Structure formats: structure tokens, C-alpha cells
């Protein structure tokens, strides 16, 4: 009869020199700031607390092994970081989740180890997890399993932040605003075309008005921009001020801004159906006004969102959208786009990619997205040196099969012959500041015949051999002749 192992939970606590992934993500998403209070439930050795306190964040924590005497206290944000996956008893695991939720005034951040199917592990099965070689317990959740577990225990929706990291909001309106902001593009106000006395006399006020118009794509409410009263005093009404702006700048760009905002809203509504679309009363007031002004009645807008969502279920539709896309590098099985170019994709492809992010959250460091044309998959690719290396190497790939929700991860960081990129400008929108620089290098490489045969240059070794055969090398993004022996 095998001996029951003694679980050494305290051994899972790490000595941290950098913030944990959940705290990095919360900071990056603007959900944790110097104005926030934070409580770390299961803080381990307190590495996150020290690093966050150094950034001016009021934080405290409790841990059964290292800070058992600390007081449990409420905070704006509560972190339950990699706790539920190291507790071997399901009842105690659920209790930790519920207690941390009770302490969260605004947001609970829950994280756990996620099961990537490419990861190899040797461990002893124990309960619903495994016992590691260090006598610690680990439960490896599936992404969908972790989401369902959190929602079943807390009775509210969990929003994926990254694989294995979820946000649970106290306020439904705050949750909807966060999700909507993920798919909202930023737009600058059009430039003034002509001079007008009214503008010259009220330049600061009208410039501020145009910034607000560009942000919303519609006329603002006084609740959104308190200077409306001042504007009305100067111009007689909001519509008259809007008329002055359109005369100054021309109507075309404003129409384009409104159209972009309409598309953003449809993407949001389509993906809201993918989760659980709320009644309009639960949306932030600004979002309610956006929908009414730009899409009309909520019921009609939701039907448009549904139609958009249903389109992405068709492989033929995705393939056609990829082939028609003016952005990205089209290959026989996929369209590749840089993260910065996502906003220029068609609404169908934005929803397709959005379905992947709605399930996975953000993939740390991913800057290239591979939209599979036929298989219902999407891959997030990490090229850390994309901007500086003329032919950067792939470090990590995370692929989601949206039909069976299986996640696969591949690591290339230690590979001696990793996959590399060519023609980097094709992944970017032409307005990107590095597009022309990359295009010039591609033109030089084409002239030198380096890109004529692509079968052998997709990896580092093959590419280096091609350079050597042609007697050239790269100095940054410049192609130079090699010095002769």
C-alpha cells in the first residue's frame, strides 16, 4: 500500500525579483494603480508586495506559511495568485476563493497553472492533481475549467486576462467597460483645413471639443464633457459648434471616425454574445449612448452583432476575409498580422481574433497573430526582437483550437535553429513608423536574389547559409558585402 504523501505547500512560494504575471497584467490593463489599494491573499514571501509598495501602491498581504499573523483586510483589488492550484483539498480550495472574493471591493485577480498540452510532466497523481518531486501539490486546470470553476463558486462572470489569469469584477458596468475597451480603437481628431474667425477666437475650446468628438465618434453628453455649457454660450448650441468644426475640417474624416466607432461597437456586441450579453441597463452610461447614437435601438444593434458573430463560424467566410485583407502576410493556410495592425482588419477578422482573446486573454509578449484560414485555430507568436532584428526568431507560440478549446504551446527560446521572419513590412500597416525601413531591406534582399527560393530559409541556419552563399551579411537593417578572406 502506497504511503499518503505529506504536502509541503510552503515550497511553492517563490523568491521574486520581478512582479508576478497577474500583477504585471493588472498594471498593464490599468486595473491596478497608485490610487488603488491591494491585498494579496496567499502572498507567499511577499515579493509582489515589496515591488508594488515601491511603486507607491498601498498594499498588504496574508499567507498561512509566511504571514499567518497578518490581518485580513478589504482592498480595491485582491490578488489570489497561484493559490487554488496548490491546495489539494477541494473544499479548502473553494473556501480560499470565496474568502478572497469577500475582501475585494472592486476586483479579484485569480490565477492558476494552466494545462498546455505540449508540456511534458512526470508526477504522481494525487486527488484531482499531482504531487511533484518537491512534495508540492499542483492542479493543472484547463483554461475553460478554471473559468467555469471561478464562476460556479462566485456566481459571477470571470474575464480572461491571460491564460491562467482571470478578472472578477464587483460592478457589472466596470466589467463591460473593460471588455469594450479591449476592442476600441484610438482615433485622432482631423486637422483643421481652413481658418475661421469663430475658431481663431475660441481655438482652445474648439480643439478640446474636437478631441472629445474623436474619442466618442458622436456628440458628447454634458456628463461626459462638462464644457458643453461653455460651448453653447459661445456658439448658441452644440449642433452649431459641431457645424463650425465640420466646416473647418471637412466632413469626410468625421464620417470615417463614426464608422470606425460603429465597427468597434459591433465587435464588442458580437463578442458579448460569445460570453453572456447583458441588458443595456447594465452597460456603462457612455456605452449606452454610443450604441443609441451610432447603431440605433439596442435590440437592432444586438441583431447586427449576432450576424457578425455567426459569420466567423464559417471557414469559407474566414478564408475569404483573409484573402481580401489589405493588411497582413497571406500564406496558403493563414494570414499573419502584427499586433499593431489588428485594428485595420475587417470586422469579421477582428471578431475572429477577439474570440481567441476572449478565451485566452492576452498572451505576454505576443506581437504576431496567425489567423488560420480553414481550421478554426488562432496562434499568438512571440518575437521579442521584431523591431531591432532584421530577421527575428520565434521564441514562443500559443495556439488555440476554437472548436475544441485545446491550447498548445511551443517554446523555441533555447533552439539553435528557430523559425525566423522575412519581409517584416508585410505584417504592418503602411502607416507604421518602421514599415518603410523594413520594406527597403526587403527590396535589397530581393535584388540580391536572397528571397528567390523560400523552402530553406525559414529557419536561422538555412538563412545564414543563404547569406554566406551570396557573400553578404546584415548590419542592422542594412545588407552589406562580406569582407573577403
PANU-576683 format. One record per residue (C-alpha): residue number from 1; x, y, z; residue in one letter. Coordinates in Angstrom, 2 decimals. Layout:
<recs>
REC; nr; X; Y; Z; rest
REC; NUM; X; Y; Z; A
...
</recs>
This chain:
<recs>
REC; nr; X; Y; Z; rest
REC; 1; 0.00; 0.00; 0.00; X
REC; 2; 1.45; 3.36; -1.02; X
REC; 3; 2.12; 5.94; 1.64; X
REC; 4; -0.01; 9.11; 1.60; X
REC; 5; 2.35; 11.99; 0.76; X
REC; 6; 2.83; 14.96; 3.07; X
REC; 7; 2.14; 18.06; 1.02; X
REC; 8; 4.69; 20.83; 1.51; X
REC; 9; 2.69; 23.85; 0.35; X
REC; 10; 5.23; 26.42; 1.55; X
REC; 11; 7.70; 25.15; -1.06; X
REC; 12; 5.57; 26.66; -3.84; X
REC; 13; 6.33; 30.19; -2.60; X
REC; 14; 8.89; 31.83; -4.88; X
REC; 15; 11.61; 34.37; -4.15; X
REC; 16; 10.69; 37.14; -6.60; X
REC; 17; 12.99; 39.64; -8.28; X
REC; 18; 10.20; 40.75; -10.60; X
REC; 19; 6.44; 41.14; -10.36; X
REC; 20; 4.28; 38.07; -10.86; X
REC; 21; 2.43; 37.75; -14.17; X
REC; 22; -1.01; 38.52; -12.63; X
REC; 23; 0.24; 41.78; -11.10; X
REC; 24; 2.08; 42.78; -14.29; X
REC; 25; -1.09; 42.19; -16.27; X
REC; 26; -3.30; 44.14; -13.85; X
REC; 27; -0.90; 47.10; -14.04; X
REC; 28; -0.71; 46.88; -17.83; X
REC; 29; -4.51; 46.79; -18.12; X
REC; 30; -4.87; 49.87; -15.91; X
REC; 31; -6.79; 47.98; -13.21; X
REC; 32; -4.11; 48.47; -10.56; X
REC; 33; -2.70; 51.95; -9.99; X
REC; 34; -1.13; 54.14; -7.33; X
REC; 35; -4.62; 55.23; -6.30; X
REC; 36; -5.64; 51.58; -5.65; X
REC; 37; -5.35; 49.52; -2.51; X
REC; 38; -4.24; 45.90; -2.91; X
REC; 39; -4.48; 42.83; -0.69; X
REC; 40; -2.53; 39.70; -1.65; X
REC; 41; -4.36; 36.64; -0.30; X
REC; 42; -1.69; 33.93; -0.15; X
REC; 43; 1.21; 36.33; -0.70; X
REC; 44; 3.96; 33.77; -0.09; X
REC; 45; 7.22; 35.50; 0.78; X
REC; 46; 5.77; 38.91; -0.14; X
REC; 47; 7.79; 39.67; -3.27; X
REC; 48; 4.86; 41.29; -5.08; X
REC; 49; 4.05; 43.42; -2.03; X
REC; 50; 7.57; 44.85; -1.83; X
REC; 51; 7.72; 45.64; -5.53; X
REC; 52; 4.25; 47.21; -5.63; X
REC; 53; 4.87; 49.26; -2.48; X
REC; 54; 7.97; 50.66; -4.20; X
REC; 55; 5.63; 51.91; -6.93; X
REC; 56; 3.54; 53.78; -4.37; X
REC; 57; 0.67; 51.28; -4.12; X
REC; 58; -0.90; 50.78; -0.70; X
REC; 59; -0.73; 47.01; -0.27; X
REC; 60; -0.80; 44.29; 2.36; X
REC; 61; -0.99; 40.51; 2.36; X
REC; 62; -1.58; 37.30; 4.25; X
REC; 63; -0.09; 33.84; 3.86; X
REC; 64; -0.65; 30.73; 6.01; X
REC; 65; 3.06; 29.82; 5.98; X
REC; 66; 4.86; 33.17; 5.95; X
REC; 67; 2.39; 35.82; 7.26; X
REC; 68; -0.12; 33.85; 9.25; X
REC; 69; -0.48; 36.63; 11.88; X
REC; 70; -1.31; 39.33; 9.31; X
REC; 71; -4.79; 40.82; 9.37; X
REC; 72; -7.21; 40.04; 6.55; X
REC; 73; -8.47; 43.32; 5.17; X
REC; 74; -10.58; 44.61; 2.34; X
REC; 75; -8.97; 46.32; -0.63; X
REC; 76; -9.92; 47.71; -4.04; X
REC; 77; -8.01; 44.89; -5.72; X
REC; 78; -7.39; 41.44; -4.22; X
REC; 79; -4.87; 39.03; -5.70; X
REC; 80; -5.30; 35.28; -5.35; X
REC; 81; -2.12; 34.40; -7.18; X
REC; 82; -1.44; 30.73; -7.94; X
REC; 83; -3.16; 29.60; -4.76; X
REC; 84; -6.08; 27.44; -5.88; X
REC; 85; -3.75; 25.17; -7.87; X
REC; 86; -1.56; 24.29; -4.83; X
REC; 87; -4.38; 23.37; -2.40; X
REC; 88; -5.02; 19.64; -2.53; X
REC; 89; -8.37; 19.65; -0.71; X
REC; 90; -11.22; 20.91; -2.97; X
REC; 91; -13.30; 22.28; -0.08; X
REC; 92; -10.37; 24.33; 1.24; X
REC; 93; -9.57; 25.48; -2.30; X
REC; 94; -13.11; 26.79; -2.74; X
REC; 95; -13.00; 28.46; 0.68; X
REC; 96; -9.84; 30.38; -0.28; X
REC; 97; -11.53; 31.59; -3.46; X
REC; 98; -14.66; 32.74; -1.65; X
REC; 99; -12.74; 34.45; 1.19; X
REC; 100; -10.58; 36.40; -1.22; X
REC; 101; -13.73; 37.48; -3.12; X
REC; 102; -15.28; 38.76; 0.13; X
REC; 103; -12.27; 41.05; 0.57; X
REC; 104; -12.40; 42.54; -2.95; X
REC; 105; -14.20; 45.88; -3.17; X
REC; 106; -13.74; 46.27; -6.94; X
REC; 107; -11.70; 43.46; -8.49; X
REC; 108; -10.42; 39.97; -7.72; X
REC; 109; -7.49; 38.66; -9.76; X
REC; 110; -7.39; 34.85; -9.77; X
REC; 111; -4.55; 32.86; -11.31; X
REC; 112; -3.64; 29.18; -11.52; X
REC; 113; -1.45; 26.85; -13.54; X
REC; 114; -2.98; 26.07; -16.92; X
REC; 115; -2.54; 22.78; -18.74; X
REC; 116; -0.73; 23.34; -22.05; X
REC; 117; -0.94; 20.10; -23.99; X
REC; 118; 2.60; 20.32; -25.29; X
REC; 119; 4.08; 20.46; -21.80; X
REC; 120; 5.67; 17.24; -20.59; X
REC; 121; 5.48; 16.40; -16.89; X
REC; 122; 6.30; 13.40; -14.74; X
REC; 123; 4.48; 13.48; -11.43; X
REC; 124; 2.46; 11.25; -9.12; X
REC; 125; -1.36; 11.52; -9.44; X
REC; 126; -3.00; 12.70; -6.23; X
REC; 127; -6.63; 13.72; -5.80; X
REC; 128; -7.57; 15.88; -8.80; X
REC; 129; -3.95; 16.89; -9.37; X
REC; 130; -0.41; 15.61; -8.94; X
REC; 131; 2.34; 15.56; -6.32; X
REC; 132; 5.60; 16.96; -7.66; X
REC; 133; 9.15; 15.81; -6.91; X
REC; 134; 9.32; 18.54; -4.24; X
REC; 135; 6.24; 17.14; -2.44; X
REC; 136; 4.09; 20.06; -3.51; X
REC; 137; 0.60; 19.63; -4.91; X
REC; 138; -0.32; 21.03; -8.31; X
REC; 139; -3.64; 21.00; -10.09; X
REC; 140; -3.29; 21.94; -13.75; X
REC; 141; -6.56; 23.48; -14.91; X
REC; 142; -7.81; 23.70; -18.44; X
REC; 143; -8.50; 27.36; -19.31; X
REC; 144; -12.24; 26.72; -19.65; X
REC; 145; -12.24; 24.60; -16.48; X
REC; 146; -10.67; 27.39; -14.43; X
REC; 147; -13.15; 29.95; -15.76; X
REC; 148; -16.11; 27.65; -15.02; X
REC; 149; -14.76; 26.88; -11.54; X
REC; 150; -14.42; 30.55; -10.59; X
REC; 151; -17.86; 31.40; -11.94; X
REC; 152; -19.53; 28.44; -10.20; X
REC; 153; -18.03; 29.33; -6.82; X
REC; 154; -18.55; 33.11; -7.02; X
REC; 155; -21.72; 33.30; -9.10; X
REC; 156; -20.41; 35.94; -11.50; X
REC; 157; -18.52; 36.05; -14.77; X
REC; 158; -14.74; 35.77; -14.90; X
REC; 159; -12.93; 37.67; -17.69; X
REC; 160; -9.74; 36.09; -19.11; X
REC; 161; -6.71; 38.35; -18.73; X
REC; 162; -4.08; 35.80; -19.84; X
REC; 163; -4.02; 32.01; -19.93; X
REC; 164; -4.49; 31.05; -16.30; X
REC; 165; -5.33; 34.61; -15.14; X
REC; 166; -8.88; 35.90; -14.70; X
REC; 167; -10.50; 39.14; -13.56; X
REC; 168; -13.67; 39.07; -11.47; X
REC; 169; -15.36; 42.50; -11.25; X
REC; 170; -17.73; 43.57; -8.49; X
REC; 171; -19.50; 46.03; -10.76; X
REC; 172; -21.08; 44.71; -13.96; X
REC; 173; -20.73; 48.10; -15.63; X
REC; 174; -16.98; 48.13; -14.92; X
REC; 175; -16.63; 44.65; -16.42; X
REC; 176; -18.46; 45.64; -19.60; X
REC; 177; -16.38; 48.81; -19.94; X
REC; 178; -13.15; 46.82; -19.58; X
REC; 179; -14.21; 44.33; -22.26; X
REC; 180; -15.41; 47.11; -24.60; X
REC; 181; -12.11; 48.99; -24.23; X
REC; 182; -10.18; 45.94; -25.39; X
REC; 183; -11.68; 46.26; -28.86; X
REC; 184; -11.87; 50.04; -29.10; X
REC; 185; -9.50; 51.79; -31.46; X
REC; 186; -7.96; 55.16; -30.68; X
REC; 187; -8.63; 57.95; -33.17; X
REC; 188; -7.06; 61.38; -33.56; X
REC; 189; -9.16; 64.41; -34.48; X
REC; 190; -8.90; 65.59; -38.13; X
REC; 191; -6.68; 68.56; -38.86; X
REC; 192; -8.19; 71.97; -39.46; X
REC; 193; -8.39; 72.79; -43.19; X
REC; 194; -9.26; 76.47; -43.18; X
REC; 195; -9.31; 79.48; -40.92; X
REC; 196; -12.46; 80.94; -39.48; X
REC; 197; -12.98; 83.88; -37.14; X
REC; 198; -15.02; 81.82; -34.67; X
REC; 199; -12.22; 79.27; -34.49; X
REC; 200; -9.49; 81.85; -34.02; X
REC; 201; -11.46; 83.42; -31.17; X
REC; 202; -12.21; 80.06; -29.48; X
REC; 203; -9.30; 77.86; -30.50; X
REC; 204; -8.65; 76.14; -27.15; X
REC; 205; -12.32; 75.37; -26.58; X
REC; 206; -12.90; 74.01; -30.10; X
REC; 207; -9.70; 71.93; -30.02; X
REC; 208; -10.89; 70.33; -26.79; X
REC; 209; -14.32; 69.75; -28.37; X
REC; 210; -12.73; 68.03; -31.38; X
REC; 211; -10.73; 65.71; -29.11; X
REC; 212; -13.95; 64.62; -27.42; X
REC; 213; -15.68; 64.15; -30.77; X
REC; 214; -12.80; 61.97; -31.96; X
REC; 215; -12.97; 59.90; -28.78; X
REC; 216; -16.70; 59.14; -28.95; X
REC; 217; -17.42; 59.40; -32.67; X
REC; 218; -20.60; 61.32; -31.73; X
REC; 219; -21.74; 64.44; -29.87; X
REC; 220; -20.96; 64.12; -26.15; X
REC; 221; -23.31; 64.43; -23.20; X
REC; 222; -22.71; 67.07; -20.52; X
REC; 223; -21.93; 64.21; -18.11; X
REC; 224; -19.09; 63.17; -20.42; X
REC; 225; -17.79; 66.66; -21.17; X
REC; 226; -18.78; 69.40; -18.69; X
REC; 227; -17.63; 72.20; -21.04; X
REC; 228; -20.74; 71.80; -23.20; X
REC; 229; -22.38; 74.69; -21.35; X
REC; 230; -19.42; 76.92; -22.18; X
REC; 231; -19.56; 75.81; -25.81; X
REC; 232; -23.29; 76.56; -26.05; X
REC; 233; -22.74; 80.04; -24.64; X
REC; 234; -20.16; 80.77; -27.34; X
REC; 235; -21.93; 79.19; -30.33; X
REC; 236; -25.62; 79.11; -29.38; X
REC; 237; -25.95; 75.31; -29.39; X
REC; 238; -23.95; 72.10; -29.52; X
REC; 239; -25.06; 71.46; -33.10; X
REC; 240; -23.93; 74.91; -34.24; X
REC; 241; -20.48; 74.29; -32.74; X
REC; 242; -20.44; 70.92; -34.50; X
REC; 243; -21.27; 72.72; -37.76; X
REC; 244; -18.28; 75.03; -37.30; X
REC; 245; -16.00; 72.04; -36.74; X
REC; 246; -17.24; 70.27; -39.88; X
REC; 247; -16.69; 73.42; -41.95; X
REC; 248; -13.18; 73.78; -40.59; X
REC; 249; -12.08; 70.18; -41.13; X
REC; 250; -14.44; 68.76; -43.75; X
REC; 251; -16.98; 66.00; -43.05; X
REC; 252; -15.16; 63.01; -44.57; X
REC; 253; -12.82; 62.15; -41.69; X
REC; 254; -15.57; 62.61; -39.12; X
REC; 255; -17.72; 60.17; -41.06; X
REC; 256; -14.81; 57.71; -41.05; X
REC; 257; -14.37; 58.15; -37.29; X
REC; 258; -18.06; 57.44; -36.71; X
REC; 259; -17.85; 54.35; -38.94; X
REC; 260; -14.81; 53.04; -37.06; X
REC; 261; -16.61; 53.54; -33.78; X
REC; 262; -19.69; 51.73; -35.15; X
REC; 263; -17.49; 48.80; -36.12; X
REC; 264; -15.87; 48.76; -32.65; X
REC; 265; -19.30; 48.61; -31.04; X
REC; 266; -20.42; 45.77; -33.32; X
REC; 267; -17.26; 43.82; -32.48; X
REC; 268; -17.99; 44.34; -28.78; X
REC; 269; -21.64; 43.28; -29.13; X
REC; 270; -20.70; 40.24; -31.22; X
REC; 271; -18.18; 39.08; -28.62; X
REC; 272; -20.62; 39.86; -25.79; X
REC; 273; -22.86; 37.16; -27.28; X
REC; 274; -19.87; 34.83; -27.17; X
REC; 275; -19.98; 35.28; -23.38; X
REC; 276; -23.29; 36.50; -21.93; X
REC; 277; -24.67; 39.70; -23.38; X
REC; 278; -26.08; 41.96; -20.65; X
REC; 279; -29.24; 44.07; -20.83; X
REC; 280; -28.47; 47.62; -21.89; X
REC; 281; -29.20; 48.91; -18.38; X
REC; 282; -26.09; 47.10; -17.12; X
REC; 283; -23.79; 48.79; -19.62; X
REC; 284; -21.89; 51.97; -18.68; X
REC; 285; -23.94; 55.08; -19.50; X
REC; 286; -21.36; 56.21; -22.07; X
REC; 287; -21.59; 52.85; -23.84; X
REC; 288; -25.39; 53.09; -23.82; X
REC; 289; -25.18; 56.49; -25.51; X
REC; 290; -22.64; 55.16; -28.04; X
REC; 291; -24.95; 52.36; -29.11; X
REC; 292; -28.05; 54.58; -29.33; X
REC; 293; -26.30; 57.32; -31.32; X
REC; 294; -24.28; 55.11; -33.68; X
REC; 295; -26.27; 51.86; -34.01; X
REC; 296; -29.83; 52.74; -33.04; X
REC; 297; -32.07; 50.67; -30.74; X
REC; 298; -30.25; 48.07; -28.62; X
REC; 299; -32.30; 45.16; -30.00; X
REC; 300; -31.38; 46.09; -33.57; X
REC; 301; -27.72; 46.59; -32.63; X
REC; 302; -27.60; 43.17; -30.95; X
REC; 303; -29.01; 41.53; -34.07; X
REC; 304; -26.25; 43.13; -36.13; X
REC; 305; -23.71; 41.86; -33.62; X
REC; 306; -25.20; 38.36; -33.80; X
REC; 307; -24.97; 38.35; -37.59; X
REC; 308; -21.31; 39.34; -37.38; X
REC; 309; -20.53; 36.65; -34.80; X
REC; 310; -22.23; 33.91; -36.78; X
REC; 311; -20.14; 34.80; -39.83; X
REC; 312; -16.91; 33.83; -38.10; X
REC; 313; -18.13; 30.25; -37.66; X
REC; 314; -17.77; 29.71; -41.40; X
REC; 315; -14.33; 28.63; -42.62; X
REC; 316; -15.24; 29.90; -46.09; X
REC; 317; -16.02; 33.36; -44.67; X
REC; 318; -12.71; 33.49; -42.76; X
REC; 319; -10.76; 32.33; -45.80; X
REC; 320; -12.42; 34.95; -48.00; X
REC; 321; -11.78; 37.69; -45.43; X
REC; 322; -8.11; 36.69; -45.19; X
REC; 323; -7.71; 36.73; -48.98; X
REC; 324; -9.40; 40.14; -49.23; X
REC; 325; -7.46; 41.70; -46.34; X
REC; 326; -5.24; 44.60; -47.44; X
REC; 327; -3.26; 44.08; -44.22; X
REC; 328; -1.02; 41.18; -43.31; X
REC; 329; 1.06; 38.47; -44.96; X
REC; 330; -1.14; 35.90; -46.71; X
REC; 331; 0.17; 32.33; -46.90; X
REC; 332; -1.66; 29.23; -48.17; X
REC; 333; -3.01; 28.29; -44.74; X
REC; 334; -3.01; 31.52; -42.75; X
REC; 335; -2.90; 35.31; -42.59; X
REC; 336; -0.18; 36.78; -40.37; X
REC; 337; -0.55; 40.29; -38.92; X
REC; 338; 1.39; 42.35; -36.44; X
REC; 339; -0.40; 43.23; -33.22; X
REC; 340; -0.37; 46.91; -34.19; X
REC; 341; -2.28; 46.12; -37.41; X
REC; 342; -5.22; 44.32; -35.81; X
REC; 343; -7.31; 47.49; -35.80; X
REC; 344; -7.08; 47.69; -39.60; X
REC; 345; -8.59; 44.23; -40.14; X
REC; 346; -12.18; 43.81; -41.29; X
REC; 347; -14.82; 43.44; -38.54; X
REC; 348; -15.13; 39.70; -39.35; X
REC; 349; -11.44; 39.07; -38.70; X
REC; 350; -11.44; 41.33; -35.65; X
REC; 351; -14.25; 39.25; -34.16; X
REC; 352; -12.43; 36.02; -35.09; X
REC; 353; -9.30; 37.22; -33.28; X
REC; 354; -11.46; 38.61; -30.48; X
REC; 355; -12.93; 35.16; -29.87; X
REC; 356; -9.40; 33.92; -29.27; X
REC; 357; -8.63; 36.74; -26.84; X
REC; 358; -12.00; 36.32; -25.11; X
REC; 359; -10.95; 32.76; -24.27; X
REC; 360; -7.22; 33.18; -23.63; X
REC; 361; -6.87; 36.79; -22.56; X
REC; 362; -3.60; 38.45; -23.55; X
REC; 363; -0.51; 36.38; -24.36; X
REC; 364; 2.50; 38.06; -22.81; X
REC; 365; 4.91; 39.33; -25.45; X
REC; 366; 2.83; 38.15; -28.42; X
REC; 367; 3.31; 40.58; -31.29; X
REC; 368; 2.32; 38.49; -34.32; X
REC; 369; -1.06; 36.83; -34.79; X
REC; 370; -1.58; 33.90; -37.12; X
REC; 371; -5.18; 33.63; -38.31; X
REC; 372; -5.63; 30.08; -39.59; X
REC; 373; -7.80; 30.23; -42.71; X
REC; 374; -9.53; 26.85; -42.53; X
REC; 375; -9.03; 25.04; -39.22; X
REC; 376; -10.76; 27.29; -36.69; X
REC; 377; -7.45; 27.99; -34.94; X
REC; 378; -5.56; 31.12; -33.98; X
REC; 379; -1.94; 31.39; -32.89; X
REC; 380; -0.17; 34.09; -30.88; X
REC; 381; 3.54; 34.33; -31.69; X
REC; 382; 6.26; 35.95; -29.60; X
REC; 383; 9.12; 37.64; -31.48; X
REC; 384; 10.89; 39.78; -28.82; X
REC; 385; 13.31; 41.36; -31.31; X
REC; 386; 10.82; 42.14; -34.05; X
REC; 387; 11.72; 45.82; -34.29; X
REC; 388; 15.51; 45.54; -33.98; X
REC; 389; 16.46; 42.23; -35.61; X
REC; 390; 16.09; 42.24; -39.41; X
REC; 391; 15.05; 38.57; -39.25; X
REC; 392; 13.81; 37.94; -35.70; X
REC; 393; 13.49; 34.45; -34.23; X
REC; 394; 10.31; 32.93; -32.82; X
REC; 395; 10.56; 32.39; -29.06; X
REC; 396; 7.11; 31.09; -28.20; X
REC; 397; 3.88; 30.07; -29.89; X
REC; 398; 0.46; 29.64; -28.25; X
REC; 399; -2.19; 28.07; -30.46; X
REC; 400; -5.89; 27.84; -29.62; X
REC; 401; -8.26; 25.48; -31.40; X
REC; 402; -11.52; 27.38; -31.03; X
REC; 403; -13.56; 24.33; -31.99; X
REC; 404; -12.42; 22.09; -29.11; X
REC; 405; -10.77; 24.81; -26.95; X
REC; 406; -7.48; 22.96; -26.75; X
REC; 407; -4.39; 25.11; -26.15; X
REC; 408; -0.95; 24.14; -27.44; X
REC; 409; 2.27; 25.91; -26.53; X
REC; 410; 5.69; 25.56; -28.13; X
REC; 411; 8.93; 27.07; -26.84; X
REC; 412; 11.79; 27.94; -29.20; X
REC; 413; 13.91; 30.13; -26.93; X
REC; 414; 16.64; 27.51; -26.48; X
REC; 415; 16.53; 26.22; -30.05; X
REC; 416; 19.75; 26.50; -32.05; X
REC; 417; 17.75; 26.74; -35.27; X
REC; 418; 14.49; 28.63; -34.57; X
REC; 419; 11.98; 29.81; -37.21; X
REC; 420; 12.67; 33.36; -38.39; X
REC; 421; 10.76; 36.09; -40.26; X
REC; 422; 11.29; 37.68; -43.66; X
REC; 423; 9.52; 40.64; -45.32; X
REC; 424; 8.59; 42.18; -41.97; X
REC; 425; 6.82; 45.15; -43.56; X
REC; 426; 4.07; 42.83; -44.83; X
REC; 427; 2.85; 42.28; -41.27; X
REC; 428; 2.44; 46.02; -40.67; X
REC; 429; 0.06; 48.73; -41.79; X
REC; 430; 1.76; 51.14; -44.18; X
REC; 431; 1.37; 53.95; -41.64; X
REC; 432; 3.60; 52.17; -39.11; X
REC; 433; 6.79; 54.12; -38.46; X
REC; 434; 9.02; 51.12; -39.32; X
REC; 435; 7.17; 50.00; -42.46; X
REC; 436; 9.38; 51.83; -44.95; X
REC; 437; 12.59; 50.83; -43.18; X
REC; 438; 11.66; 47.15; -43.36; X
REC; 439; 10.45; 47.46; -46.97; X
REC; 440; 13.79; 48.92; -48.08; X
REC; 441; 15.64; 45.92; -46.66; X
REC; 442; 13.25; 43.51; -48.40; X
REC; 443; 13.84; 45.28; -51.72; X
REC; 444; 17.62; 44.93; -51.31; X
REC; 445; 17.27; 41.25; -50.41; X
REC; 446; 15.07; 40.66; -53.46; X
REC; 447; 17.60; 42.40; -55.73; X
REC; 448; 20.33; 40.16; -54.32; X
REC; 449; 18.26; 37.04; -55.00; X
REC; 450; 18.15; 36.07; -51.33; X
REC; 451; 14.39; 35.53; -51.30; X
REC; 452; 14.05; 33.65; -54.61; X
REC; 453; 13.73; 30.19; -53.02; X
REC; 454; 11.92; 30.17; -49.70; X
REC; 455; 11.92; 26.45; -48.87; X
REC; 456; 15.24; 26.50; -46.99; X
REC; 457; 15.38; 29.99; -45.42; X
REC; 458; 12.55; 29.74; -42.89; X
REC; 459; 14.98; 28.84; -40.10; X
REC; 460; 18.10; 30.56; -38.81; X
REC; 461; 20.62; 28.02; -40.15; X
REC; 462; 19.15; 27.97; -43.66; X
REC; 463; 19.07; 31.76; -43.81; X
REC; 464; 22.66; 32.12; -42.61; X
REC; 465; 23.72; 29.61; -45.25; X
REC; 466; 21.91; 31.63; -47.96; X
REC; 467; 23.69; 34.82; -46.84; X
REC; 468; 27.07; 33.07; -46.90; X
REC; 469; 26.44; 31.60; -50.36; X
REC; 470; 25.77; 35.10; -51.69; X
REC; 471; 28.72; 36.69; -49.94; X
REC; 472; 26.63; 39.15; -47.94; X
REC; 473; 25.71; 39.80; -44.33; X
REC; 474; 23.41; 42.09; -42.38; X
REC; 475; 24.43; 45.06; -40.30; X
REC; 476; 21.20; 46.04; -38.61; X
REC; 477; 18.72; 46.55; -41.45; X
REC; 478; 21.49; 47.14; -43.99; X
REC; 479; 22.67; 44.47; -46.43; X
REC; 480; 26.46; 44.62; -46.86; X
REC; 481; 29.10; 42.59; -48.69; X
REC; 482; 31.19; 40.29; -46.57; X
REC; 483; 34.85; 41.07; -46.22; X
REC; 484; 36.92; 38.68; -48.33; X
REC; 485; 39.34; 36.28; -46.69; X
</recs>
